[in-house]
Amino acid sequence: MRKNNTYYTKDLYEASFLYAHQQKLLGLEKDCKFFWFIFKDKSACEELSVAYWAGEIEINAKAYSDAIRTLKDRLFAIKEEATSDLAQ
């Protein structure tokens, strides 16, 4: 269920970019075979997203790399939980 002031993306790299820019990750939502990354502050995320896709904004490489790793860890943790639930 989408809330008014939340921003959704299923792109790991866009989500990592937002996360590295200090946008608050509210959670992940499963939708069939993929997950939505859900962020607070829709308008700030939309501005950053437009700049990201246009290649108009720079980011610290270490912060971006750390964000990718963090979000991948979150995804794999959720997938492992789902897999273990199915095995029981």
Secondary structure, DSSP 4 states (H G I P E B T S, - for coil): ---TTEEEE--HHHHHHHHHTTPPEEEEEEETTEEEEEEE-HHHHHHHHHHHHHT-----HHHHHHHHHHHHHHHHHHHHHHHHHHH-
